[in-house]
């Protein structure tokens, strides 16, 4: 094999203008030419192109960066010399200049004889590569310039559009400004015309001066008012029309305002053409130029003579008023002093009235207690007598009479206390859903003894089905009972009483009619007033205090209802109508449990009962009545005696009066609850005190029940049973 020989071609093979850092797609061209030379030219060992820098012919990457190469070969070497061959493998190539880029071709051959014919061809190929690279560079430059030009054109078009829009906007603003100036000029002309017209038409004097404060133009309104000529008023001649006493002050104020450039305002008397002087207020302001200098002065003179006169009259009136006020203040001070004394006296009287009212309540409570005490033994004795079999009709009549009168007296006491509580706002209703039909039935049963005793005929027109309403069943029964008792009392024996109930929309109407004594027309409007009676002599003969109807009205109004009375006159009977609201039909109503005690129920078992009452007749009569029922009874007449008896007797039931001497009933109940012998006993308050606070106290003290004297013995028997 022939020895390898390194042949090199060095020199300027191609020149690329410019100082580009990289050529467009040059690597593809260089690879293609290298492959073509290696395949077509015999004797070629390797071919490399280099664009700036050094290249190694034996390098695996013939196109690597040659910037680190420091060796350079300036001429050919002997291929037979190994060191020369190794030196030929590396060349130091020229770098780029400021305006050009040089390219070199380096190759190695195995046989120079075979290679020499192709050497010009290879040089030509290098030039072709340089030409193609230059062409591509120019194409890239052209495209870059086109892109930049296109971008510049787009930016230019955008800027042109923006400038066009800006010009359009400025043009619109200019048009608006032109229109505004036109309207402003028109308004200015109109204002000048109005000013001239106003100056002529106004009753005020409108004047204009030069910046020095001198009149230089004609002022028709001044001449018309003062009578001065045009020449006489010019300059400072206007001052001659001012009252001599005010002239110096007016001119001095004017000169100061002109010197300071401030607003001018003063008052003086001005001569009028008829020879009289009028009070004038003069005002003036400077009109300024754009630079702040005074162009002229404009002002007015206003006649205030009438106002001055009014002010003087007002001042005189004010002085008179102040004098009158001082006089009235003095009078009011005396009146106030007297009123203060009267108020103090009224307060004293009010306190006295309250104290009297409190004493009255205490008196009523004590009166009721003291009146109930004698009623209790009477009723007890009556029950004892009725237990004996008397065949004498007179005794039976007497028993019924006594019972009726005792119950009537007890009702009068209840009415008296109820009216007092209602007037003072102390009564409280126990509102619940209740059946009006059942309430009417109970009221009729309560009143039937009185109606039958007077031989009246009672006609009922009450529906069988329930009539539900919201109310206090006990108080509603009391309302109807009072009306029935009133009808029975004021109707002659053998009369007729009608009780009816009917629905009227969302209300129920309850009417009680009679054919009794009637009501006089002058009393009809006052029949529900306190202590009002149709006929005092008759009322007293029948028994009454004039409280029943007052109580009816108060209780009906507390149930959101109304009550009315009507009568055709004396001897024509009377009618009372109550209107009460019904519950809605759709609202479910549960009938309250008002179970009537069964008189046939089994008798109560034998109980140990202690009766404590300081009223001896009441205690002994009740004890006897309970003993006749089969109970074991002991009595005590004071609180300490009751406590001693309780520890020995160990009662199962204790009937206690409240108003006991020594220890009252509340204290006795407290101690009985503390004793082991009686802590489980039933404690019943049997007293004449029946107000709401009394019942509350008894509940707190430990009582199980609170009954009023005279006690309903049937109710007491039910409690014991």
C-alpha positions in Angstrom: 0.0 0.0 0.0 1.3 3.3 -1.0 2.4 5.5 1.8 -0.1 8.2 2.9 0.6 11.6 1.7 -0.9 14.8 3.1 -1.6 17.3 0.4 -3.3 20.5 1.4 -4.8 23.4 -0.4 -4.7 26.6 1.6 -5.8 30.0 0.5 -8.9 32.2 0.0 -11.4 29.9 -1.3 -14.5 32.1 -0.8 -15.4 35.4 0.9 -18.8 36.2 2.5 -19.5 39.9 3.1 -20.6 41.0 6.5 -19.8 39.6 10.0 -22.6 37.2 10.5 -22.1 34.8 13.4 -23.8 31.9 11.7 -24.7 31.1 8.0 -28.1 29.8 7.0 -28.2 26.1 6.5 -24.5 25.9 5.5 -24.0 22.6 7.2 -26.2 20.7 4.8 -24.2 22.1 1.8 -20.9 21.4 3.3 -21.9 17.8 4.1 -23.2 17.2 0.7 -20.0 18.5 -1.0 -17.8 16.5 1.4 -19.7 13.3 0.5 -19.6 14.0 -3.2 -15.8 14.6 -3.2 -15.1 11.5 -1.1 -17.2 9.3 -3.5 -16.0 10.7 -6.8 -12.4 11.8 -6.3 -10.0 8.8 -6.0 -7.2 8.9 -3.5 -9.1 11.2 -1.0 -8.7 10.2 2.7 -10.8 13.0 4.2 -12.3 16.4 3.3 -13.2 19.2 5.7 -14.5 22.7 5.4 -13.8 25.4 7.9 -15.5 28.8 8.4 -13.1 30.7 10.7 -10.8 28.9 13.1 -8.8 25.7 13.0 -9.8 22.2 11.8 -8.2 18.8 12.2 -8.3 16.5 9.3 -8.5 13.4 11.5 -11.1 14.9 13.9 -14.3 12.8 14.1 -16.2 16.1 13.8 -14.6 17.9 11.0 -16.8 21.0 11.6 -15.9 21.5 15.3 -14.9 24.8 16.6 -11.2 25.6 15.9 -10.8 28.5 18.3 -8.5 26.6 20.7 -6.0 25.6 18.0 -2.7 27.3 18.4 -0.7 25.5 15.7 -0.5 26.9 12.2 1.1 25.5 9.0 2.2 28.1 6.4 3.4 25.7 3.7 3.2 22.1 2.5 5.1 19.4 4.3 6.6 16.2 3.3 4.1 13.3 3.5 6.9 10.8 4.2 7.9 12.6 7.3 5.6 11.4 10.2 6.0 14.5 12.1 5.3 16.5 9.0 2.1 14.4 8.5 1.0 15.0 12.0 1.6 18.7 11.6 -0.4 18.7 8.4 -3.4 17.4 10.4 -3.9 20.7 12.0 -4.1 24.2 10.5 -4.5 27.6 12.0 -7.1 29.4 9.9 -7.5 33.2 9.5 -10.3 34.7 11.6 -13.0 37.0 10.3 -12.4 40.6 9.6 -14.6 43.5 10.4 -16.5 43.1 7.1 -15.8 39.6 5.7 -15.8 36.0 6.6 -13.3 33.6 5.0 -13.8 29.9 4.3 -11.1 27.2 3.8 -11.0 23.7 2.4 -8.7 21.0 3.9 -8.3 17.5 2.6 -6.0 14.5 2.9 -5.1 12.1 0.0 -3.8 8.6 -0.2 -2.3 8.8 -3.7 -1.3 12.0 -5.2 -1.1 10.6 -8.7 -4.8 9.7 -8.6 -5.7 12.9 -7.0 -3.9 15.5 -9.1 -6.3 15.4 -12.0 -9.2 16.2 -9.7 -7.6 19.0 -7.8 -9.0 21.9 -10.0 -12.4 20.3 -9.7 -12.2 20.3 -5.9 -11.2 24.0 -5.9 -14.2 24.7 -8.1 -16.5 22.9 -5.7 -15.2 25.1 -2.9 -16.1 28.2 -4.9 -19.5 26.7 -5.6 -20.1 26.2 -1.9 -19.1 29.7 -1.2 -21.4 31.1 -3.9 -24.3 29.0 -2.6 -23.7 30.1 1.0 -23.5 33.7 -0.1 -26.8 33.3 -2.1 -28.5 31.8 0.9 -27.2 34.6 3.1 -28.6 37.2 0.8 -32.0 35.3 0.7 -32.0 35.3 4.5 -31.1 38.9 4.7 -33.9 39.7 2.2 -36.5 37.8 4.2 -35.3 39.5 7.4 -35.6 42.9 5.8 -39.0 42.0 4.5 -40.2 40.9 7.9 -38.9 44.0 9.5 -40.4 46.1 6.8 -43.7 44.4 7.3 -43.6 44.9 11.0 -42.7 48.6 10.5 -45.6 48.9 8.0 -48.0 47.3 10.5 -46.8 49.6 13.3 -47.1 52.6 10.9 -50.6 51.6 10.0 -51.6 51.2 13.7 -50.1 54.6 14.5 -51.9 56.2 11.5 -55.2 54.7 12.8 -54.5 56.0 16.3 -53.6 59.4 15.0 -56.7 59.4 12.8 -58.9 58.5 15.8 -57.2 61.2 17.9 -57.7 63.8 15.2 -61.4 62.8 14.9 -61.8 63.1 18.7 -60.0 66.5 18.7 -62.2 67.6 15.8 -65.4 66.6 17.7 -64.1 68.4 20.8 -63.3 71.5 18.6 -66.9 71.3 17.2 -68.3 71.2 20.7 -66.1 74.1 21.8 -67.2 76.1 18.8 -70.9 75.4 19.6 -70.3 76.2 23.3 -68.6 79.5 22.3 -71.5 80.3 19.9 -74.1 79.6 22.6 -72.0 81.5 25.2 -71.8 84.5 22.9 -75.5 84.3 22.3 -76.2 84.1 26.0 -73.8 87.0 26.6 -75.7 89.1 24.1 -79.0 88.1 25.7 -77.6 88.9 29.1 -76.5 92.4 28.0 -79.9 93.0 26.5 -81.7 91.9 29.7 -79.3 94.0 31.7 -80.1 97.1 29.7 -83.8 96.3 30.0 -83.6 95.6 33.7 -81.7 98.8 34.2 -84.4 100.8 32.5 -87.3 98.9 34.2 -86.0 98.6 37.7 -87.0 101.0 40.5 -83.4 100.8 41.8 -80.7 103.1 40.6 -78.1 101.1 38.7 -74.8 103.0 38.2 -71.4 102.4 36.6 -68.1 104.3 37.1 -64.6 104.1 35.7 -61.8 102.3 37.7 -61.1 105.6 39.6 -64.6 105.7 40.9 -65.8 108.6 38.7 -69.0 108.7 36.7 -68.2 109.2 33.1 -71.4 107.8 31.4 -75.0 109.0 31.6 -77.1 107.2 34.3 -80.8 107.8 33.5 -82.1 106.2 36.7 -80.0 108.5 38.8 -81.1 111.6 37.0 -84.8 110.4 37.2 -84.5 109.9 40.9 -82.4 112.9 42.0 -83.3 115.4 39.3 -79.6 116.1 38.7 -78.5 116.9 35.2 -76.0 114.7 33.2 -73.2 117.2 33.7 -73.9 117.8 37.4 -73.6 114.2 38.4 -70.4 113.3 36.4 -67.1 112.8 38.2 -67.9 113.1 42.0 -70.8 115.5 41.4 -73.2 112.8 42.5 -72.2 113.6 46.1 -74.1 116.9 45.9 -77.4 115.0 45.9 -76.5 113.3 49.2 -77.9 114.9 52.4 -75.3 117.3 53.8 -75.1 115.4 57.1 -74.4 112.1 55.3 -72.3 113.4 52.4 -68.8 113.2 53.9 -69.4 109.7 55.3 -70.7 108.4 52.0 -67.9 109.9 49.9 -65.2 108.7 52.4 -66.6 105.1 52.3 -66.6 105.2 48.5 -63.0 106.4 48.2 -61.8 103.8 50.7 -63.5 101.0 48.6 -62.0 102.3 45.4 -58.5 102.5 46.9 -58.7 99.0 48.4 -60.7 97.4 45.5 -63.2 96.0 48.0 -67.0 95.8 48.0 -68.7 99.1 48.7 -71.8 99.2 50.9 -73.2 102.1 53.0 -76.4 103.9 53.8 -77.3 107.6 53.4 -80.1 109.9 52.7 -80.5 110.9 49.0 -82.3 113.9 47.6 -85.4 113.0 45.5 -86.6 115.1 42.6 -89.7 116.2 44.7 -87.4 117.8 47.3 -87.6 115.0 49.9 -84.8 112.9 51.2 -85.1 109.2 51.1 -83.1 106.5 52.9 -80.8 104.7 50.4 -78.6 101.7 50.7 -75.7 101.8 48.1 -73.8 98.7 47.1 -71.0 98.4 44.5 -68.5 95.8 43.3 -65.4 96.0 41.1 -65.4 94.3 37.7 -62.0 92.8 37.1 -59.9 92.1 34.0 -58.2 88.8 33.4 -55.0 90.1 35.0 -56.8 91.2 38.1 -57.0 95.0 37.4 -60.2 96.8 37.9 -62.0 97.6 34.6 -65.0 99.4 36.1 -67.4 99.6 39.1 -71.0 98.5 39.0 -73.5 99.1 41.8 -77.1 99.9 42.8 -78.9 102.4 45.1 -82.0 101.0 46.7 -84.7 103.0 48.4 -85.2 101.6 51.9 -87.3 104.4 53.4 -90.3 102.2 53.9 -88.2 99.4 55.4 -86.6 102.0 57.8 -90.0 103.1 58.9 -91.1 99.5 59.4 -88.0 98.8 61.4 -88.6 101.8 63.6 -92.2 100.7 64.1 -91.0 97.2 64.8 -88.5 98.5 67.3 -91.1 100.5 69.0 -93.4 97.5 69.0 -90.6 95.3 70.3 -90.0 97.7 73.2 -93.7 97.7 74.0 -93.7 93.9 73.8 -90.7 93.7 76.1 -92.5 95.9 78.6 -95.6 93.7 78.2 -93.5 90.5 78.6 -91.9 91.9 81.7 -95.4 92.6 83.1 -96.7 89.1 82.1 -93.5 87.5 83.4 -94.1 89.0 86.8 -97.8 87.9 86.7 -96.8 84.4 85.6 -94.2 84.3 88.4 -97.0 85.0 90.9 -99.3 82.5 89.1 -96.5 79.9 89.0 -95.9 80.3 92.7 -99.6 79.9 93.4 -99.7 76.9 91.0 -96.8 75.3 92.7 -98.6 75.6 95.9 -101.7 74.1 94.3 -99.7 71.2 92.8 -98.1 70.5 96.2 -101.6 70.5 97.7 -102.9 68.3 94.9 -100.0 65.9 95.5 -100.8 65.9 99.2 -104.4 65.2 98.4 -103.4 62.5 95.9 -101.3 60.8 98.6 -104.2 61.1 101.0 -106.6 59.7 98.4 -104.2 56.8 97.8 -104.0 56.2 101.5 -107.7 56.4 101.8 -108.1 54.0 98.9 -105.7 51.6 100.6 -107.7 51.9 103.8 -110.9 51.4 101.7 -109.5 48.2 100.2 -108.5 47.0 103.7 -111.9 48.0 105.0 -113.7 46.2 102.2 -111.6 43.1 102.8 -112.3 43.3 106.5 -116.0 44.0 105.9 -116.3 41.0 103.7 -114.4 38.9 106.3 -116.6 40.1 109.1 -119.8 39.7 107.1 -118.9 36.2 105.9 -118.1 35.0 109.4 -121.7 35.2 110.7 -123.0 33.8 107.4 -121.0 30.7 107.8 -122.6 29.4 111.1 -126.0 30.3 109.8 -125.5 28.2 106.7 -123.9 25.4 108.8 -126.9 25.4 111.1 -129.3 25.4 108.1 -127.5 22.3 106.7 -127.8 20.6 110.1 -131.5 21.4 110.4 -132.1 20.1 106.8 -130.6 16.8 107.8 -133.5 16.2 110.2 -136.9 15.1 108.8 -139.3 17.9 109.3 -142.8 17.4 107.7 -143.9 21.0 108.5 -144.1 23.0 105.2 -143.4 26.2 107.2 -140.0 24.9 108.3 -139.2 23.8 104.8 -140.1 27.3 103.6 -138.0 28.8 106.3 -135.0 26.7 105.4 -135.2 27.7 101.8 -135.6 31.3 102.7 -132.6 31.4 105.0 -130.4 29.6 102.4 -131.6 31.9 99.7 -130.9 35.1 101.7 -127.5 33.8 102.9 -126.4 33.0 99.3 -127.8 36.4 98.2 -125.7 38.2 100.8 -122.6 36.3 99.8 -123.2 37.3 96.2 -123.5 40.9 97.2 -120.1 40.7 99.0 -118.6 39.0 95.9 -119.9 41.8 93.6 -118.7 44.5 95.9 -115.2 43.1 96.0 -115.1 42.2 92.3 -116.1 45.8 91.3 -113.4 47.2 93.5 -110.8 44.9 92.0 -111.9 45.6 88.4 -111.8 49.4 89.0 -108.3 49.1 90.4 -107.2 46.8 87.6 -106.4 43.9 90.0 -108.7 41.3 88.6 -107.1 38.7 86.3 -109.1 36.4 84.0 -108.2 32.8 83.5 -108.7 32.6 79.7 -109.4 29.2 78.2 -111.5 27.6 75.4 -115.0 27.2 76.8 -118.5 26.2 75.7 -121.0 29.1 76.1 -124.0 26.6 76.0 -122.7 24.8 79.1 -122.0 28.1 80.9 -125.6 29.2 80.3 -126.8 25.9 81.7 -124.8 26.3 84.9 -125.9 30.0 85.3 -129.6 28.9 84.9 -129.1 26.2 87.6 -127.6 28.8 90.0 -130.5 31.2 89.4 -133.3 28.7 89.3 -134.1 28.9 93.1 -134.6 32.7 93.0 -136.7 32.4 89.8 -138.9 29.7 91.1 -139.3 31.5 94.5 -140.7 34.5 92.6 -142.9 32.2 90.5 -141.4 33.5 87.2 -141.7 31.6 83.9 -138.2 31.1 82.3 -138.1 30.6 78.6 -134.8 29.3 77.2 -133.8 29.6 73.5 -130.3 28.1 73.5 -128.7 25.9 70.8 -128.0 22.3 71.6 -124.6 22.4 69.9 -121.6 24.0 71.6 -120.7 27.7 71.1 -116.9 27.9 71.6 -115.2 31.1 72.7 -112.1 32.3 74.5 -112.8 33.4 78.1 -112.9 32.8 81.8 -115.8 30.4 82.3 -116.4 31.4 85.9 -116.6 35.1 85.0 -118.8 34.4 82.0 -121.2 32.4 84.2 -121.1 35.3 86.7 -122.2 37.7 83.9 -125.2 35.7 82.9 -126.1 34.9 86.6 -126.1 38.7 87.4 -128.4 39.4 84.4 -130.8 36.6 85.3 -130.9 37.7 89.0 -131.4 41.3 88.0 -134.3 40.2 85.8 -135.8 38.1 88.5 -135.4 40.8 91.1 -137.0 43.7 89.0 -139.9 41.6 87.6 -143.2 41.2 89.6 -144.1 37.7 90.7 -145.4 35.5 87.9 -143.5 37.4 85.3 -141.7 36.1 82.2 -138.0 36.0 81.7 -136.5 35.0 78.3 -132.9 33.9 77.8 -131.7 33.4 74.2 -128.4 32.8 72.4 -127.8 33.1 68.7 -124.9 33.4 66.3 -124.3 36.7 64.4 -121.4 36.3 62.0 -118.2 35.8 64.1 -120.1 36.8 67.3 -122.7 35.3 69.6 -125.5 37.4 71.0 -126.9 36.5 74.5 -130.1 38.3 75.3 -132.0 38.4 78.7 -135.5 39.9 78.4 -138.2 40.5 81.0 -141.6 42.1 81.4 -140.7 43.8 84.7 -140.6 47.4 85.9 -138.6 48.6 82.9 -136.1 51.5 82.9 -136.8 55.2 82.6 -135.4 56.9 79.5 -133.2 59.3 81.6 -131.6 56.4 83.4 -131.1 54.1 80.4 -127.8 55.8 79.5 -126.5 55.3 83.1 -127.8 51.9 83.9 -124.3 50.4 83.9 -122.8 53.1 86.1 -121.6 52.3 89.6 -124.4 52.3 92.3 -127.1 53.2 89.7 -130.5 51.7 90.4 -133.7 52.0 88.4 -135.8 52.5 91.5 -134.0 52.9 94.9 -137.0 52.1 97.0 -137.8 49.0 94.9 -134.1 48.0 94.8 -133.8 48.2 98.5 -137.0 46.1 98.9 -135.4 43.5 96.7 -131.9 43.9 98.1 -129.1 45.4 96.0 -126.3 47.9 95.9 -126.3 48.8 92.2 -123.2 46.7 91.5 -124.4 43.9 89.3 -124.7 45.7 86.0 -121.5 47.6 86.5 -119.7 44.3 87.1 -121.4 42.8 84.0 -120.1 45.7 81.7 -116.6 45.5 83.2 -116.3 41.7 82.7 -117.8 41.8 79.2 -115.4 44.4 78.1 -112.5 42.4 79.4 -113.7 39.6 77.1 -113.5 42.0 74.1 -117.3 42.2 74.0 -120.1 44.7 74.4 -123.3 44.9 76.4 -126.3 47.2 75.7 -129.6 47.8 77.5 -133.0 48.8 76.1 -136.4 49.5 77.5 -139.6 51.0 76.2 -140.0 52.8 79.5 -141.4 52.3 83.0 -143.5 49.2 83.3 -142.5 48.1 79.8 -139.8 45.6 80.7 -136.2 45.6 79.8 -133.7 43.8 77.6 -129.9 43.3 78.0 -127.8 42.1 75.0 -124.2 40.8 75.3 -122.1 40.4 72.2 -119.0 38.2 72.5 -116.5 37.0 69.8 -116.6 33.3 68.8 -113.6 31.2 68.0 -113.1 30.5 64.3 -115.1 27.6 63.0 -112.0 25.9 61.7 -110.2 26.0 65.0 -110.5 22.7 66.9 -112.2 23.1 70.3 -111.8 20.7 73.1 -114.6 20.7 75.6 -113.3 21.4 79.0 -114.0 18.9 81.7 -116.6 20.4 83.9 -117.8 17.2 85.5 -120.8 17.7 87.8 -120.4 16.1 91.1 -122.4 13.0 91.3 -124.7 13.2 94.4 -125.0 9.4 94.3 -121.3 8.9 94.7 -120.2 6.8 97.7 -119.9 8.6 100.9 -116.4 9.8 101.9 -114.5 7.6 104.3 -114.2 8.6 108.0 -111.5 11.2 108.3 -109.8 13.0 111.3 -110.6 16.6 110.7 -109.3 19.6 112.6 -111.4 22.9 112.4 -109.6 26.0 113.4 -111.6 29.3 113.7 -111.7 32.1 116.3 -115.4 32.6 115.5 -116.7 29.9 117.9 -120.2 29.5 116.3 -118.7 29.0 112.9 -116.2 26.4 114.2 -118.7 24.4 116.3 -121.5 24.5 113.7 -119.0 23.2 111.0 -117.7 20.6 113.3 -121.2 19.3 114.1 -122.0 19.2 110.4 -118.9 17.2 109.6 -119.6 14.9 112.5 -123.0 14.2 111.1 -121.2 13.1 107.9 -119.4 10.5 110.0 -116.0 12.3 110.4 -114.0 12.5 113.6 -113.7 16.3 114.3 -111.7 18.5 116.8 -111.9 22.3 117.0 -109.4 24.9 118.0 -109.8 28.7 118.3 -106.3 30.1 117.9 -103.1 29.2 116.1 -101.1 27.9 119.1 -104.0 25.8 120.2 -104.2 24.3 116.7 -100.5 23.4 116.7 -100.8 21.6 120.1 -103.9 19.8 119.0 -102.4 18.7 115.7 -99.5 16.9 117.4 -101.9 14.9 119.5 -104.8 14.5 117.2 -102.7 14.0 114.0 -105.5 15.2 111.6 -105.7 14.1 108.1 -107.5 17.3 107.1 -107.2 20.8 108.6 -109.8 23.5 107.9 -108.0 26.8 108.9 -109.4 30.3 109.2 -106.8 33.0 108.0 -107.6 35.7 110.5 -106.6 33.9 113.7 -105.4 35.6 116.9 -101.7 35.1 117.7 -100.5 33.1 114.8 -102.5 33.7 111.6 -103.6 30.9 109.3 -100.6 31.3 106.9 -98.1 30.8 109.8 -100.1 27.8 111.1 -100.1 26.2 107.7 -96.3 26.6 107.4 -95.7 25.0 110.8 -98.2 22.2 110.1 -96.2 21.4 107.0 -93.1 21.2 109.1 -94.5 18.8 111.7 -94.0 15.1 110.9 -97.6 14.4 112.2 -99.3 16.7 109.6 -96.8 17.3 106.8 -98.9 15.1 104.5 -102.3 16.4 105.6 -104.7 18.2 103.3 -104.8 21.9 104.3 -107.9 23.9 103.3 -108.1 27.7 103.9 -111.7 28.5 105.0 -111.8 32.3 105.2 -113.6 35.5 104.5 -110.5 36.9 102.6 -110.9 36.0 98.9 -108.9 38.5 96.9 -106.3 37.4 94.4 -103.3 38.2 96.7 -105.0 36.2 99.5 -105.2 33.1 97.3 -101.6 33.5 96.2 -100.4 33.8 99.8 -102.4 30.7 100.8 -100.8 28.7 98.0 -97.3 29.8 99.0 -98.0 29.0 102.7 -98.8 25.4 101.8 -102.6 25.3 101.5 -104.1 22.8 99.0 -107.4 24.7 98.6 -108.8 28.1 99.3 -112.6 28.3 100.1 -114.7 31.3 100.9 -117.2 31.6 103.8 -119.9 30.7 103.8 -118.6 27.5 102.3 -120.5 25.4 99.8 -120.8 22.3 101.8 -121.4 20.1 98.8 -118.1 21.3 97.3 -116.4 20.7 100.7 -117.8 17.2 100.7 -116.4 16.5 97.3 -112.9 17.7 98.4 -113.1 15.4 101.4 -114.3 12.5 99.3 
